[in-house]
């Protein structure tokens, strides 16, 4: 299993996916991977999430993780479903310790210097900067990066195809999370693959 640094360098954008219908899981994953985005985050916001993770792992090349993981019970459920990594909106000591005990890659959300310092104390140095645009945007991240020089980020929240290149130009940013790859409504594999290819080209 790759470590978080390797994982975040696989592609410039990690699709952040909220899947309502289990039948949509395979076509979404196949289109994203075909477009050049192999690392997929399925948020645990719908009843279909865990089964979607199980199914999406079948797509060759797909690296599927669980997002919106809030506690150890959800972590274990995601791991049992085959998640290769977990992402949380924030950082808590119990969740960080559960991830370490489970030996699963963990990307916790941080929003300020205290969060980053708490993560460093727990042995972490890769974080989701969330919600990126709402907490000061790129200027805020650059301020934190100038202080925490060995920390690397995946900003998520409010990032668009237009703003992603500016974020990716920052040395401390390894990738961004994007929810624009799969818009709400009927699944359009050709459209998803096209958007994924455009996102993959941002590297």
SEKOLKE-491921 format. One line per 2 residues: their letters; for each residue y, z negated, x of N, C-alpha, C. Coordinates in Angstrom, 2 decimals. Atoms other than C-alpha are relative to their C-alpha. Layout:
REM SEKOLKE-491921
A) Y:Z:X:Y:Z:X:Y:Z:X ~ ...
REM end
This chain:
REM SEKOLKE-491921
XX) -1.19:0.00:0.85:0.00:0.00:0.00:1.24:0.00:0.88 ~ -1.18:-0.05:-0.85:3.37:0.95:1.50:0.88:-1.23:-0.20
XX) -0.93:1.09:0.21:5.94:-1.74:2.14:1.25:0.54:-0.68 ~ -1.13:-0.41:0.82:9.21:-1.69:0.25:0.92:0.98:0.72
XX) -0.86:-0.93:-0.72:11.15:0.08:2.98:-0.56:1.42:-0.06 ~ 0.64:-1.31:0.07:8.66:2.95:3.08:0.11:0.56:-1.42
XX) -0.03:-0.41:1.40:8.57:3.08:-0.71:1.38:0.55:-0.39 ~ -1.35:-0.40:0.39:12.34:3.32:-1.09:0.49:1.24:0.73
XX) -0.38:-1.20:-0.74:12.54:6.12:1.45:-0.77:1.24:-0.43 ~ 0.83:-1.13:0.41:10.07:8.36:-0.37:0.80:1.09:-0.70
XX) -0.83:-0.97:0.73:12.74:10.04:-2.52:1.36:-0.63:-0.24 ~ -1.35:0.57:0.16:16.48:9.66:-3.10:0.23:-0.66:-1.35
XX) -0.17:0.58:1.33:16.05:8.72:-6.78:-1.34:-0.52:-0.50 ~ 1.16:0.56:0.70:13.58:6.42:-8.51:0.29:0.08:-1.49
XX) -0.20:-0.05:1.45:13.32:7.34:-12.19:-0.29:-1.36:-0.64 ~ 0.18:1.25:0.74:13.77:4.27:-14.38:-0.37:0.40:-1.43
XX) 0.59:-0.58:1.21:11.59:4.92:-17.43:-0.27:-1.05:-1.06 ~ 0.35:0.82:1.15:11.42:3.31:-20.85:-0.82:0.88:-0.94
XX) 0.93:-0.87:0.72:8.37:4.81:-22.55:-0.42:-0.66:-1.30 ~ 0.32:0.53:1.33:7.93:4.29:-26.28:-1.36:0.46:-0.50
XX) 1.25:-0.59:0.49:4.91:6.54:-26.85:-0.96:0.20:1.17 ~ 1.00:-0.12:-1.07:1.76:6.29:-24.73:-0.30:1.47:0.29
XX) 0.30:-1.42:-0.18:1.18:10.02:-25.29:1.01:0.70:0.90 ~ -1.02:-0.62:-0.85:4.38:10.74:-23.36:-0.18:-0.33:1.48
XX) 0.08:0.51:-1.37:3.29:8.92:-20.19:-0.45:1.07:0.99 ~ 0.53:-0.98:-0.95:1.22:11.64:-18.53:0.93:1.20:0.20
XX) -0.90:-1.13:-0.23:3.56:14.59:-19.17:1.28:-0.39:0.74 ~ -1.19:0.45:-0.72:6.56:12.56:-17.97:-0.31:-0.16:1.48
XX) 0.35:0.23:-1.41:4.82:11.46:-14.77:-0.29:1.30:0.73 ~ 0.34:-1.27:-0.64:3.45:14.92:-14.05:1.25:0.82:0.31
XX) -1.21:-0.78:-0.20:6.86:16.54:-14.48:0.86:-0.59:1.11 ~ -0.82:0.65:-1.03:8.65:13.99:-12.28:-0.59:0.22:1.39
XX) 0.65:-0.19:-1.30:6.10:14.22:-9.47:0.09:1.46:0.43 ~ -0.11:-1.42:-0.32:6.10:18.02:-9.65:1.40:0.37:0.45
XX) -1.38:-0.25:-0.39:9.87:17.93:-9.34:0.40:-0.64:1.31 ~ -0.28:0.59:-1.31:9.67:15.88:-6.15:0.36:-1.47:-0.01
XX) -0.29:1.44:0.08:10.08:12.29:-7.36:-1.30:-0.76:-0.25 ~ 1.31:0.63:0.18:6.80:10.43:-6.74:0.03:-1.48:-0.38
XX) -0.07:1.45:0.26:8.02:6.82:-7.11:0.61:-0.22:-1.38 ~ -0.38:0.12:1.40:8.24:5.88:-10.79:0.03:-1.46:-0.41
XX) -0.13:1.38:0.50:9.47:2.65:-12.37:-0.09:0.01:-1.52 ~ 0.17:0.11:1.44:8.16:1.94:-15.87:0.45:-1.40:-0.41
XX) -0.53:1.30:0.39:10.20:-0.83:-17.45:-0.87:-0.64:-1.07 ~ 0.82:0.74:0.95:8.35:-3.52:-19.37:0.83:-0.37:-1.22
XX) -0.86:0.24:1.17:10.62:-3.11:-22.39:-0.63:0.49:-1.29 ~ 0.65:-0.52:1.20:8.18:-1.49:-24.79:-1.48:-0.38:0.01
XX) 1.44:0.30:0.06:4.63:-2.19:-26.01:-0.85:1.02:0.73 ~ 0.78:-1.06:-0.66:3.54:1.08:-24.39:0.03:-0.08:1.52
XX) -0.27:-0.02:-1.44:4.61:0.10:-20.88:-1.25:-0.17:0.86 ~ 1.14:0.27:-0.89:1.42:-1.35:-19.38:-1.04:1.12:-0.07
XX) 0.96:-1.10:0.11:-0.87:1.35:-20.75:0.57:1.26:0.65 ~ -0.63:-1.15:-0.65:1.64:3.95:-19.54:-0.18:-0.07:1.51
XX) 0.22:0.16:-1.44:1.37:2.52:-16.03:-1.43:0.39:0.36 ~ 1.41:-0.33:-0.27:-2.43:2.77:-16.20:-0.22:1.52:0.01
XX) 0.19:-1.44:0.12:-2.24:6.39:-17.27:0.72:0.76:1.11 ~ -0.82:-0.76:-0.96:0.53:7.54:-14.92:-0.56:-0.06:1.41
XX) 0.63:0.12:-1.32:-1.42:6.31:-11.90:-1.01:1.13:0.24 ~ 0.99:-1.07:-0.14:-3.85:9.17:-12.60:0.62:1.28:0.56
XX) -0.65:-1.21:-0.50:-1.27:11.78:-11.59:-0.01:-0.01:1.52 ~ 0.05:-0.03:-1.47:-1.92:12.81:-7.97:1.40:-0.09:0.60
XX) -1.27:0.17:-0.68:0.90:11.64:-5.75:0.92:-1.02:-0.63 ~ -0.88:0.95:0.68:2.41:9.24:-8.28:-0.17:-1.41:0.56
XX) -0.02:1.41:-0.39:3.38:5.76:-7.08:0.73:-0.73:-1.12 ~ -0.54:0.54:1.25:3.91:3.73:-10.23:0.19:-1.50:0.11
XX) -0.30:1.42:-0.01:5.60:0.38:-10.45:0.50:-0.46:-1.36 ~ -0.47:0.60:1.24:6.76:-1.98:-13.19:1.39:-0.56:0.21
XX) -1.35:0.55:-0.04:10.40:-2.77:-13.88:0.22:-1.01:-1.11 ~ -0.35:1.05:0.95:12.11:-5.49:-15.89:-1.07:-1.09:-0.03
XX) 0.98:1.09:-0.13:9.55:-7.99:-14.61:0.79:-1.31:0.12 ~ -0.82:1.20:0.09:10.91:-11.43:-15.51:-0.70:-1.27:0.48
XX) 0.72:1.23:-0.35:8.16:-13.91:-14.61:-1.37:0.35:0.58 ~ 1.29:-0.20:-0.65:4.80:-14.39:-12.93:-1.03:0.59:-0.95
XX) 0.97:-0.53:0.95:2.83:-13.65:-16.10:0.16:1.51:-0.14 ~ -0.24:-1.44:0.08:4.45:-10.23:-16.42:-0.40:0.69:1.30
XX) 0.41:-0.56:-1.29:3.90:-9.63:-12.71:-1.50:0.23:0.03 ~ 1.46:-0.13:-0.04:0.18:-10.27:-13.04:-0.49:1.05:-0.99
XX) 0.37:-1.02:0.96:-0.04:-8.13:-16.15:0.24:1.39:0.54 ~ -0.33:-1.30:-0.59:1.66:-5.26:-14.35:-0.96:0.34:1.12
XX) 0.93:-0.25:-1.10:-0.55:-5.66:-11.31:-1.38:0.36:-0.54 ~ 1.30:-0.31:0.61:-3.66:-5.66:-13.50:-0.02:1.40:-0.60
XX) -0.11:-1.36:0.54:-2.40:-2.42:-15.05:0.04:1.05:1.10 ~ 0.01:-0.93:-1.12:-2.27:-0.90:-11.58:1.33:0.25:0.64
XX) -1.31:-0.19:-0.61:1.39:-1.24:-10.69:-0.07:-0.22:1.51 ~ -0.02:0.10:-1.46:1.98:-0.66:-6.96:1.15:-0.85:0.50
XX) -1.16:0.81:-0.37:5.28:-2.53:-6.93:0.62:-0.54:-1.27 ~ -0.71:0.53:1.15:7.46:-4.61:-9.21:1.50:-0.08:0.31
XX) -1.46:0.06:-0.09:11.19:-4.59:-9.87:0.48:-0.99:-1.05 ~ -0.55:0.95:0.96:13.16:-7.38:-11.51:1.51:0.15:-0.08
XX) -1.46:-0.12:0.12:16.72:-7.47:-12.85:0.75:-1.06:0.79 ~ -0.61:1.08:-0.76:17.39:-10.68:-10.94:-1.01:-0.62:0.95
XX) 0.84:0.65:-1.01:15.95:-13.00:-8.31:-0.20:-1.46:-0.37 ~ 0.33:1.42:0.15:14.15:-16.28:-8.95:-1.04:-0.37:1.04
XX) 0.96:0.46:-1.00:12.19:-18.34:-6.49:-1.45:0.08:-0.52 ~ 1.38:-0.11:0.47:9.07:-18.59:-8.72:-0.53:1.43:-0.01
XX) 0.46:-1.38:0.04:8.91:-14.82:-9.16:-0.22:0.54:1.41 ~ 0.16:-0.46:-1.38:9.44:-14.15:-5.46:-1.27:-0.58:0.62
XX) 1.21:0.62:-0.55:6.68:-16.60:-4.56:-1.25:0.58:-0.64 ~ 1.15:-0.61:0.67:4.35:-15.10:-7.16:-0.28:1.38:0.58
XX) 0.18:-1.33:-0.59:4.94:-11.64:-5.70:-0.61:-0.10:1.39 ~ 0.56:0.19:-1.34:4.24:-12.90:-2.19:-1.47:-0.39:-0.08
XX) 1.40:0.42:0.15:1.04:-14.60:-3.35:-0.88:1.15:-0.46 ~ 0.77:-1.14:0.52:-0.05:-11.44:-5.16:-0.03:1.17:0.99
XX) -0.08:-1.04:-1.04:0.77:-9.34:-2.08:0.38:1.35:-0.62 ~ -0.50:-1.22:0.62:2.67:-6.79:-4.15:1.46:0.19:0.40
XX) -1.38:-0.29:-0.38:5.90:-5.07:-3.10:0.94:-0.41:-1.13 ~ -0.90:0.63:0.97:8.85:-6.73:-4.82:1.43:0.40:0.31
XX) -1.41:-0.38:-0.13:12.37:-5.40:-5.38:0.80:-0.78:-1.04 ~ -0.77:0.80:0.96:14.52:-8.11:-6.98:1.43:0.49:-0.11
XX) -1.39:-0.35:0.20:17.93:-7.48:-8.46:0.92:-1.05:0.58 ~ -1.05:0.90:-0.49:21.01:-8.97:-6.80:1.34:0.52:-0.49
XX) -1.31:-0.38:0.51:24.59:-8.99:-8.02:1.14:-0.58:0.82 ~ -1.06:0.64:-0.79:26.48:-11.08:-5.44:-0.56:-0.51:1.32
XX) 0.41:0.47:-1.32:26.38:-12.62:-1.98:-1.00:-1.14:-0.09 ~ 0.92:1.13:0.14:24.62:-15.77:-3.19:-1.42:0.50:-0.29
XX) 1.32:-0.57:0.29:21.77:-13.69:-4.62:-0.64:0.55:1.27 ~ 0.53:-0.60:-1.23:21.39:-11.82:-1.34:-0.45:-1.09:0.96
XX) 0.35:1.10:-0.90:21.40:-15.05:0.67:-1.27:-0.71:-0.46 ~ 1.22:0.62:0.53:18.77:-16.55:-1.64:-1.21:0.87:0.31
XX) 1.09:-0.90:-0.32:16.62:-13.47:-1.14:-0.37:-0.03:1.47 ~ 0.26:0.09:-1.44:16.98:-13.62:2.62:-0.76:-1.28:0.33
XX) 0.70:1.26:-0.23:15.88:-17.27:2.53:-1.47:0.09:-0.41 ~ 1.38:-0.18:0.47:12.73:-16.09:0.72:-0.74:1.09:0.78
XX) 0.64:-0.99:-0.83:12.00:-13.49:3.40:0.16:1.43:-0.47 ~ -0.22:-1.33:0.55:13.31:-10.49:1.46:1.25:0.63:0.61
XX) -1.20:-0.67:-0.50:15.74:-7.88:2.75:0.24:1.37:-0.65 ~ -0.21:-1.21:0.80:15.46:-5.01:0.24:0.22:-0.43:-1.45
XX) -0.39:0.48:1.32:17.16:-5.42:-3.11:0.45:1.14:-0.91 ~ -0.63:-0.85:1.00:18.08:-3.65:-6.31:1.40:-0.55:-0.23
XX) -1.38:0.41:0.28:21.88:-3.79:-6.63:0.26:0.33:-1.46 ~ 0.05:-0.22:1.45:22.19:-4.29:-10.38:0.86:-1.02:-0.74
XX) -0.22:-1.39:0.45:23.98:-3.46:-12.62:1.12:0.63:0.82 ~ -0.83:-0.48:-1.11:25.60:-1.34:-9.93:1.45:0.29:-0.38
XX) -1.38:-0.37:0.35:28.64:0.16:-11.64:0.75:-1.16:-0.63 ~ -0.66:1.08:0.73:29.37:-2.90:-13.77:0.44:-1.15:0.89
XX) -0.34:1.13:-0.87:29.55:-5.31:-10.82:0.83:0.43:1.21 ~ -0.93:-0.38:-1.05:32.06:-3.42:-8.73:-0.28:1.33:0.65
XX) 0.28:-1.33:-0.51:30.36:-0.15:-7.90:-0.20:0.07:1.49 ~ 0.27:-0.27:-1.40:30.13:1.37:-4.46:0.84:-0.88:0.92
XX) -0.85:0.83:-0.86:33.07:-0.60:-3.04:-0.57:-1.41:0.15 ~ 0.60:1.33:-0.08:31.36:-3.88:-3.88:-1.22:0.03:0.91
XX) 1.19:-0.09:-0.85:28.09:-2.76:-2.29:0.39:0.14:1.47 ~ -0.44:-0.18:-1.39:29.92:-1.62:0.85:0.51:-1.30:0.60
XX) -0.47:1.30:-0.49:31.55:-5.04:1.13:-1.18:-0.89:0.37 ~ 1.17:0.81:-0.32:28.16:-6.76:0.97:-0.75:0.57:1.20
XX) 0.72:-0.63:-1.12:26.61:-4.24:3.37:0.68:-0.30:1.33 ~ -0.71:0.29:-1.25:29.31:-4.99:5.94:-0.29:-1.41:0.51
XX) 0.32:1.38:-0.36:28.30:-8.67:5.89:-1.48:-0.15:0.31 ~ 1.45:0.11:-0.14:24.53:-8.35:5.46:-0.51:1.31:0.60
XX) 0.17:-1.30:-0.65:23.97:-5.59:8.00:-1.45:0.46:0.05 ~ 1.41:-0.41:-0.04:20.16:-5.61:7.94:-0.62:0.15:-1.38
XX) 0.49:-0.09:1.38:19.85:-5.53:4.15:0.11:1.44:-0.48 ~ -0.01:-1.34:0.56:18.99:-2.32:2.31:-0.11:-0.10:-1.53
XX) -0.17:0.08:1.45:19.66:-1.52:-1.34:-0.51:1.24:-0.72 ~ 0.23:-1.07:0.98:18.54:0.57:-4.30:0.91:-0.31:-1.19
XX) -0.90:0.25:1.12:21.56:0.55:-6.63:-0.53:0.62:-1.29 ~ 0.48:-0.45:1.30:20.68:0.89:-10.31:0.96:-0.52:-1.07
XX) -0.84:0.43:1.11:22.75:0.78:-13.48:1.29:0.78:-0.06 ~ -1.22:-0.77:0.17:25.30:3.32:-14.58:0.16:1.15:0.97
XX) -0.09:-1.09:-0.97:24.56:5.81:-11.80:-0.40:1.31:-0.67 ~ 0.20:-1.31:0.62:24.70:9.48:-12.77:-0.28:1.04:1.07
XX) 0.16:-1.06:-1.00:23.85:12.79:-11.09:1.29:0.28:0.77 ~ -1.28:-0.26:-0.68:27.56:13.14:-10.29:0.34:-1.08:1.01
XX) -0.37:1.09:-0.91:27.94:9.70:-8.67:-1.07:-0.31:1.04 ~ 1.11:0.33:-0.91:24.52:9.49:-6.96:0.28:0.42:1.45
XX) -0.22:-0.38:-1.40:25.57:11.49:-3.84:0.91:-0.97:0.75 ~ -0.90:0.95:-0.66:28.38:9.01:-3.09:-0.76:-1.27:0.38
XX) 0.80:1.18:-0.31:25.97:6.09:-3.29:-0.96:0.29:1.16 ~ 1.00:-0.32:-1.02:23.37:7.85:-1.15:0.61:0.25:1.37
XX) -0.68:-0.20:-1.28:25.95:8.55:1.55:0.21:-1.31:0.75 ~ -0.15:1.32:-0.62:26.16:4.80:2.24:-1.27:-0.33:0.78
XX) 1.16:0.25:-0.86:23.87:3.84:5.14:-0.92:-1.09:-0.54 ~ 0.81:1.11:0.49:22.70:0.66:3.42:-0.79:0.36:-1.25
XX) 0.68:-0.44:1.23:21.47:2.62:0.38:-1.14:0.94:0.36 ~ 1.16:-0.84:-0.28:17.95:4.02:0.67:-0.30:0.97:-1.14
XX) 0.22:-0.84:1.17:17.76:5.43:-2.86:0.79:-0.62:-1.14 ~ -0.62:0.57:1.20:19.19:4.93:-6.33:-0.99:0.06:-1.14
XX) 0.80:-0.06:1.22:17.59:4.18:-9.66:0.75:0.80:-1.05 ~ -0.65:-0.86:0.97:18.27:6.70:-12.38:-0.74:0.09:-1.32
XX) 0.61:-0.12:1.33:17.64:6.71:-16.11:0.28:1.35:-0.64 ~ -0.37:-1.29:0.60:19.04:10.22:-16.64:-1.13:1.03:0.07
XX) 1.05:-1.00:-0.19:15.82:12.00:-15.59:-0.76:0.30:-1.28 ~ 0.77:-0.16:1.24:14.11:11.42:-18.93:0.87:-0.53:-1.15
XX) -0.88:0.45:1.09:16.65:11.31:-21.78:-0.80:-0.35:-1.24 ~ 0.68:0.34:1.26:15.76:9.85:-25.19:-0.31:1.26:-0.80
XX) 0.36:-1.13:0.85:14.07:12.12:-27.68:-1.31:0.62:0.41 ~ 1.26:-0.67:-0.33:11.14:14.54:-27.55:-0.08:0.34:1.49
XX) 0.19:-0.25:-1.43:9.70:14.97:-24.07:0.04:1.50:0.28 ~ -0.15:-1.39:-0.43:10.69:18.24:-22.39:-0.42:0.09:1.47
XX) 0.47:0.01:-1.39:8.51:18.58:-19.25:0.78:0.94:0.91 ~ -0.74:-0.94:-0.84:10.38:21.65:-17.98:1.37:-0.55:0.36
XX) -1.31:0.59:-0.27:13.72:19.90:-18.32:-0.10:-1.18:0.95 ~ 0.20:1.15:-0.89:12.40:16.74:-16.66:-0.26:0.48:1.42
XX) 0.31:-0.51:-1.34:10.98:18.73:-13.76:1.25:0.59:0.66 ~ -1.22:-0.58:-0.56:14.28:20.58:-13.31:0.96:-1.09:0.46
XX) -0.88:1.11:-0.40:16.31:17.36:-13.28:-0.56:-0.74:1.20 ~ 0.63:0.67:-1.15:13.80:15.80:-10.88:0.21:0.80:1.27
XX) -0.20:-0.84:-1.17:14.09:18.75:-8.51:1.44:-0.09:0.50 ~ -1.41:0.17:-0.39:17.88:18.45:-8.56:0.22:-1.34:0.68
XX) -0.14:1.34:-0.57:17.60:14.72:-7.85:-0.65:-0.08:1.38 ~ 0.70:0.01:-1.29:15.08:15.25:-5.03:0.81:0.70:1.07
XX) -0.82:-0.77:-0.95:17.51:17.69:-3.42:1.22:-0.77:0.48 ~ -1.16:0.81:-0.41:20.13:14.93:-3.09:-0.24:-0.64:1.36
X) 0.35:0.70:-1.25:18.37:13.69:0.06:0.91:0.44:1.13
REM end
